[in-house]
Amino acid sequence: MSAAIRLKKFGSKKRPYYRIVVMDKKAARDGKTIEELGYYHPIEAEDRQISFDALKVRSWVDKGAEVSDTVRKILNKKQFSL
């Protein structure tokens, strides 16, 4: 099983929010997760929209989990380097 760090969508139409999760690469977008690492609210105020556990993210990257392009951009907004 290969893992990926990617987004899982929640919320209603035109009011989405996402959780940053670790999932099997072949699982559906809203499928079963291995672990939740944080959240991303694109609609909320700038200071509250991104939150994640840096130690867990680093741990999963060290274990070989691939980071999606979108999550990589989100992490870079918080000056987190991979």
Stockholm file with secondary structure:
# STOCKHOLM 1.0

chainA/1-82         MSAAIRLKKFGSKKRPYYRIVVMDKKAARDGKTIEELGYYHPIEAEDRQISFDALKVRSWVDKGAEVSDTVRKILNKKQFSL
#=GR chainA/1-82 SS CCEEEEEEEEEETTEEEEEEEEEETTSCTTSCCSEEEEEECSSSCGGGSEEECHHHHHHHHHTTCEECHHHHHHHHHTTCCC
#=GC SS_cons        CCEEEEEEEEEETTEEEEEEEEEETTSCTTSCCSEEEEEECSSSCGGGSEEECHHHHHHHHHTTCEECHHHHHHHHHTTCCC
//
